Amino acid sequence: MNETTSSKPMYEKIFDDVKHQIMSNSYRPGDRIPSEKELAEAYNVSRITSKKAMELLAAEGMIVRKPGRGSFVADPETGMQEAAVPGRQDGSRGVNGHGQEQAVKLIGVVLTDFAGSYGTRLIYGMEDAARERDCFLVLRRTFGVQENEEDTIRKLLQLGVDGLIVFPAQGEFFNAEILKLVIERFPLVLIDREIKGVAAASISTDNTKAATEAAEHLFDLGHTHIALLSPPPVDTSAVEDRIEGFVQAHAGRGVAADRSLWICDLTSTLPNSFNDENIERDIGRIMKHLQEQPAITAIFAIEYYIALLAKEAVTRLGLSIPEDISIICFDSPQFRIGEGYAFTHMRQSEEEMGKLAVENVLAIMEQETVANKIKLPAQLIPGESTGPARDQGK
């Protein structure tokens, strides 16, 4: 079985070939047909392509997919047919409250990591939506390592998930597995990231608007010399958009955005660099920066853990928050029992984001049209870390 040169999509070619072999009795009722893996190898295509061909065969009642055993030619005389679950390798099924069988959908969720400051409530939202829609989530963390991300996506596809929700790792390029999913039109929703120039559904915070609002809060308190602290923004849309919003806020107030006050290459908060040595190095860099730039009265931290670095640096210098230095950031733990400190921050709509991700990936499975890019608002939550700018003569 070799790939032909016609313009017909490969999944249709595979479907036609297998159907022809069934109709011509090359495969007889009850015979096992090649698996998705075997067909993918024979036609030199991806598992996603062979999976789609198998779905079409099952939808026409040509084959029966049996959990743990494989796919078999249906017997038209005995009506031996079983509706396959779209995208599932084994055709597994569930039972509804009336004792009737129904398809059980499985959604793979790939996250870099999650914590109380950001991610936990995102998962809450996904789980609530999955429970309401009677589907299940399979969760795996990648810790920001693209190799882990690629391997996880491959394994989830082998497991037979019907769709994927992916929070991509930070990095210069999206991995090949994500781009392959987009090309193959596999049900996919990206969280907190966009692939520029590629039509992949994504749900994120309106980071530009939120950052503008955060910076304007500092301007309203009289701050004009504001340090921006961030990880490397290279092709990471959330970070890039927050920096853009910060710059727009300056332009809107007629204040020059002084980039000499910025540090945009802090790495200790990245999932694969979060260790004591890197943390101490970044705290030291912030301390030195504040000493070299005494005009700074406020810090805009791109994320919560960078705000923690800044707080430690300010404290070690013997300065007070917010009397000497104000700090604003994105995200902060909503439950601070025992912590006793609350940053002024922009709170993202995590639960709504999680619910929409599940609802949209399910809609894509049903071939419904969904918005290509959804941007959710963030809310300014006042805390203890911001106050009026100190007298510059101090």
N, C-alpha and C positions, 0 to 999 in steps of 0.2 A: 504494500500500500504506500504509494508515493504521493507527494503533494503535486496537484495539477497546476496548470498555468492559467486557468480561467480566473475571472474576476470574482467568482462566488466566494464568500467568506469560508474559511477553513472549517468552522463548526458545521456549516451546512454540507460541505463535502463529506465530512465524517458521517454526519447523519444520513445522507443519501447512500453512502457506501454500505453502512451497516444495515439500513432498511432494505436495500437491494439484496443483501445476503440473506436477510430473514425471509423476504418475499420469495426468493428463489430456492428456499430450503437449504441453503448452505449452513444456516443455523436453524435447527428445528425447535419446536416448542419444548421448553424445559432445558435447552442447551445454555450453558454459560457463555456469555460474550466477553470480549476483552474488557478489562477494567479501564478506568479513566487514565491511570498511569501507563498502562500498556498501549492505549490508543495515542496518548500524547507522545510516547517514544516512537511509535510506528509512523506517525505523521509529522514528527519533528515540530510539535506545537506545545504550547503551555498547557498545564493541567486545567486552567480556566477555560480554554477553548474546548478541550475534550469533555469537560464537565457540562458545558452548554449543549453539546451534541447529545449527551446522555439524557439531559433534561428534556430535550425535544422528543427523543425516542420514548421516554417514560410518559410524557404528556399525551402522546398519540396511542398509548397503550400497547406499544410494540414490545416493551421489556418490563420486567419486574425487578425491583431493586430490593435485595434482602439483607438486613443488617448482619454484618460479619461474614457474609457468604459471597456477595457479589451481585451481578446483574444477569438475569436469565430471560430467554425469549418467552413472552407470554403465550398462553394457549387460548386462541380465540374461541374454541369450542366449549371450554370449561369456564371461560371468563376469568382466567387467572391473571388479574391485573391489580396493581397496587400503585396508588399515586405517590410519586416520589416527592421528597422535599426539595424545593429549588435550591441548588447549590450544595446539597448534602451528598456525600459520597455513599452513605449506606441506606438512604431512603428511610431513616428512622421516623417514627410517628409517635404522637402523644394521644391522650384520651381526654375529651372535654367532660364537663359536668354531667352530660346526658349519656355518657358511656359510648359516645361516637368517636371514631378516630379522627384526628386532625393533625396537620403538619406542625412540627415543633421547630421553630426557627432558632438558629444559633448565631450570635453576633460576636465576633472577635474584637476585643478592645486592647489596643497597644498604646501604653503610656510610657513616657520617660520615667516618671516617678510621681508620687503624690505625698502630700503632707497636710498638716492642719491648716497651714497658711494658704495653700492652693492645691486642689486636686481631690481632696476627700469629698467635698460637697459636690464636685463634678460627678464622682462615682455614685453618690447618693441619687443624683438626678437621673443618671442612666439606669440604675437599678429600679427606681420607682417606675420609670417609663416602660422598662422591660417587663416588670410585674403586671402593669396595666395591660400591656399588649400580649401577654402570655408567651414571651420568648425568653431566652437565656443568654447570659453574657459569659464569655471566657476571657479572663483578664491576665495580661502578662506585662511586666515592666521591662524596659530596655536599659534604664540608667543612662540614657543619652548616648549610647554607643550604637552607631549605625549598623555595625555588623550584627549586633543583637537584634536590631529592628528588622533587618532583612531576614535573618534566620527565623524570627518569631512569625513574620508574615507568611513565610513559606510553610512553616509547620501548622499554622492555623488553617491555611488553605488545604493542606493534606488532611487535617482533621475533618474538614468538610463544612466550615462555617459558611453561612449564607451571605454575610456581609461583614464589613470591617469598619471600625472607628479607630482612627490613628492620630495620636498626638506625636508628630514627628520629632525626632532627635534634632537638637540644634546642630547646625553644620552648614558647610558651604553649599552642598548639593543634596537634593532629595535622593533617597536610595532608589536603585533600579527597580526594586519590587513594587514600590509605590507608583512609579511611572508606568510600569507594566499593567498594574491594576486599572489605571486611568485609561490607558490605550485599549484594554480589553473590556472596558465599561463594566467592570465588576462593581457591585454596590459598595461604595466607599464614601466616608465622610471624614474630613480632616478637622481636627480641633486645634484652635489657636495658631494655625499656620495657613498660608496660601501658597499654591504653586503658581507663580506669576506666568501668565500666558497659557495656562493649561486649564481646561474646563473640569476641575475637580470640585465637588461640593465641599464647602468649608463653613465652619461656625466659629466665630471668635468675638472677643470684645472689640468695641470701637476704640481701639487703643489710641488713635490719634486724638480723638475728641476727649477721651478720659485724661490723657497726659496734658492736654491744653487746660482742662479744668483744674488739674492738680497744680500746674504752674501758676495759673491765675489766682489760686488760693494764696500762694506765697506772695505774689505781687500785691494782693489786697492787704497783706500784713506788713507791707513796706519793704519787702526783700527785692533787691535788684541784682545782687551778686550771688548767683545760685550755682552751686556745683552740681553737675549731672554725673551720676555713677551708674555704670552699666557693664554687662558682659560684652564681648565682641559682637557687634550687630550684623556681621557678615551674613547676608541672605537669610536672616531670621526675622520674618515679617513683623512679629509682635514687638521686638526690640526696635526695629527700624521705625515702626509707626509711632512708638512712644517718643522716640527722639524727635521725629517730625512734629508731633504735637507740642513738644516742649519748645521747639524753635518757633512754631506758629504763634504760641502764646507770647513770646518775646516780641514778635513782629506786630502783633495786635496791640501791645502796650507801648510800642515805640521804644523798646529797650533792646540794646545790642546783645545778641547771644554770644557771650565771650567763651569761645571754645577752649581757651587756656585754663578755664575753671573746671573742665570736664576730665573724667577718667573713664574711658570707654573700652577697657580691655581687662577688666577684673574677671578672673576665671575660677576662683575657688568655690563659687556657688553652682557651677555647672555639675550635673549629676556624676560625671566620671572624673571630677577633679576635687570633690568635696572631702578634703582631708586636713588635718591639723597644720601641716607644713604650709599648704597653700593659703589657708585661712589667715595664719599669722603673717604671711608675706603681704596679703592684700590689706590687712589692718595697718601694717607698717606703711604701705604706700599711701593710704588715705591720711594717716597721721602726718606724714611728710608733706603731702599736698596741702593740707590745711595750714601747716606752719609756713609754707612757701607762699600761700595765697591768703593772707590775713583778712582780706576784704570780704571773704565768703561769710555770709550770715545764714545761709540755708543750703540744704542738700536735697536734691531730687533723686531718690533711689529707684531704679527701674523695677526692682522686685523686693520682697520682704527680707530675704536673707542678706541682700546687700545693705538694706537699712540696718540690720543687726551689726554688720561689719562697721558701718559708719557710726553707730551708737557706741560701740566699743572703742573706736578710734577717738571720738570726741571725749569720752570719759577718761581715757588714758592720758589725754592732754590736759586734764584738769578743768575742762570746760563744762558748762551746764547746758542741758536741753530742756526747754527751748530758749532759755535766756541768752545764751551765746550763739548757739547753732540750732536752727529748726530743721526737722527731717520729715519729709513726706515720701510715701512709697506706694506701690501697688500691693494689695493683699495684706492680710494680717490674720492670725488665728482668731476665730470668733469666740472661742472658749479659752480664757486666759487664767484659769484657776491656779493660783499660786504664783503666776508670773508678775501680776501687779503693774503692767505697763502696756499702754496701747498707743500704737503709732497712728497719726493721722494718715489715712490711706484711701485709695480708690478700691472699692470692693466690687469685684467682678460678679456677674450673674451666673455663678457656676452651676447651680442646680438646673436653671433654665437651659443653659448650654448643653448639659448632659441629656436632659429630656429631649431637646430638639435633635441632638445627634442620633439618638435611637429612633425617634419618629421619622427622621429623614432617611436613614439608611433602610428602614422598613418600607418607606414609600418608594425608594429607588428599586428595591427588590420587586415591587409590584408594578414597575415601569411607569410610575407616576412622575410628573415633572416637579422638581423642587428648586428652590432658589439656589443659584450657584454660589453666592456668598451672603452669609447672614452676619450682621454686626450687631452685637448687643450692647446696651449702655452699661456704664459702671457708675457707682454711687460714691460720692465723697463722704467719708466717715471721719468726723473730727475726733482727734485724740489728744494725748498729752505732749506730742512731740513738736507741735508748731505754735508759734507765738509771734508777737510783733518783732520786727527787725531791731537789733540793738543799735545804739548810737555808734556811727562809724568812727567817732572820735574816741571811743572807749579803748 
